[in-house]
Amino acid sequence: MAYSAPRMNPRPSGRRHPLVATAMVLPLATLLVVAFGGWDAVVTQASSVGVMLGR
C-alpha cells in the first residue's frame, strides 16, 4: 500500500481579519471607481435603496 505525503497548506485555516480583507479590496475598488466614474452610480444606488427601505 502506498502512502502519500501529507498536504502542505500554505495558508492557515480560518478567516482573514476584516481589516486585511479591506486593505486587499480597496485598491481594486478605487481603480474601478476611477476607471468607470462609478462614484455617482454608487451614490444613486445607495439613495434608491434607502428610499426603497423607507428611510
N, C-alpha and C positions, 0 to 999 in steps of 0.2 A: 504494500500500500504506500502510495506517495504522499508525502506531507508537503503542504505548501507553506511558504514563509508568511508570517503574519503581515497584514497590510499596514503600511505606514500612512497614517492620516496627517497631511501637512498642516491642517487647521485643527485646533482643538474643538471638540464638540461643544455645542452650546450656542447661545445667542450673542450677537455682536452688540456692543454698547450703543445706545441711540445716538450719542454724540459722534461716534466713529462712523456710523451709517450716514448721518447728516453730512459730515465732512466729506464723505465719498460721493455723495449725490449732488452737493451744491455746485461744484464746478460744471458738471454737465447741465444742470438745470439753468445755471446762469448763461451758458453758451446757447442753449435753446431759446431762452427768452430774448437774448440779444439778436440771434440769427433770424428769428421769426417774428420779432416785435410782439411777443406774447404777453407783455405786462397788461396791456389793455384787455386782452381776452381773459386773463385770469381775474381781473377786477370785475369785468362784466359777468363772468360765470359765478363768481362769489356773490355778487349782488343778486343775480337771478335766484340762486339757491336760498339766499336769505329771505327774499320775497316769498318764495315757494313755502318756506318753513314758517312764514308768518312773523318774521322779525322786522 
